């Protein structure tokens, strides 16, 4: 096994742990499928408009980025081996 495969696997493990932490730190959402079907309250409030500046918004952004990195790293490791 080459050194770069080991480095990629260590980075993969760190990204996995970080992704799990981001997911577990997020608040539970009670909207469920109602928000997809359009049955949820769609009134925009100040909180909804500025959610990206809050800790919840940052965790959501980090989860998306971490998921993308996780996907790319898993494909690269799979192709290398």
C-alpha atoms as one frame of an Amber mdcrd trajectory, in Angstrom:
protein
   0.000   0.000   0.000   1.410   3.360  -1.022   1.883   6.295   1.300  -0.688
   8.430  -0.503  -3.386   5.804  -0.005  -2.690   5.827   3.718  -2.822   9.642
   3.786  -6.113   9.638   1.871  -7.600   7.074   4.252  -6.572   9.139   7.284
  -8.150  12.256   5.728 -11.238  10.159   4.911 -11.526   9.054   8.542 -11.185
  12.640   9.802 -13.820  13.881   7.338 -16.125  11.053   8.438 -15.810  11.979
  12.108 -16.316  15.672  11.318 -19.376  14.908   9.206 -20.889  12.808  11.987
 -20.293  15.633  14.472 -21.932  18.198  12.170 -24.964  15.991  11.649 -25.384
  15.207  15.345 -25.052  18.872  16.377 -27.893  20.014  14.131 -31.339  20.615
  15.566 -34.122  18.226  14.724 -36.618  19.516  12.204 -40.282  18.855  12.711
 -41.356  19.840   9.201 -41.029  16.349   7.775 -42.632  15.732   4.395 -45.055
  18.604   4.899 -42.451  21.105   3.790 -41.865  19.169   0.572 -45.565  18.914
  -0.214 -46.032  22.648   0.334 -48.257  22.272   3.389 -45.807  24.038   5.721
 -46.105  27.673   6.712 -44.209  29.605   4.052 -44.157  33.018   5.731 -40.630
  34.406   5.705 -39.391  35.835   8.958 -36.224  37.668   9.885 -34.853  34.418
  11.333 -35.494  32.502   8.104 -33.786  35.163   5.988 -30.678  35.346   8.210
 -30.343  31.688   9.149 -27.049  31.404   7.236 -25.359  33.715   9.735 -26.298
  31.538  12.703 -24.606  28.423  14.066 -27.383  26.287  12.579 -26.777  27.757
   9.133 -23.042  27.173   9.367 -23.560  23.557  10.469 -25.870  23.024   7.486
 -23.248  24.497   5.146 -20.443  22.403   6.683 -22.586  19.278   6.355 -23.059
  19.892   2.633 -19.361  20.561   2.100 -18.350  17.560   4.214 -20.739  15.323
   2.301 -19.216  16.399  -0.995 -15.667  15.853   0.261 -16.710  12.466   1.666
 -18.150  11.442  -1.704 -15.105  12.566  -3.685 -12.625  10.943  -1.282 -14.525
   7.651  -1.297 -14.512   7.580  -5.109 -10.803   8.433  -5.298  -9.856   5.782
  -2.744 -12.014   3.224  -4.557 -10.381   4.002  -7.905  -6.844   3.921  -6.497
  -7.227   0.537  -4.828
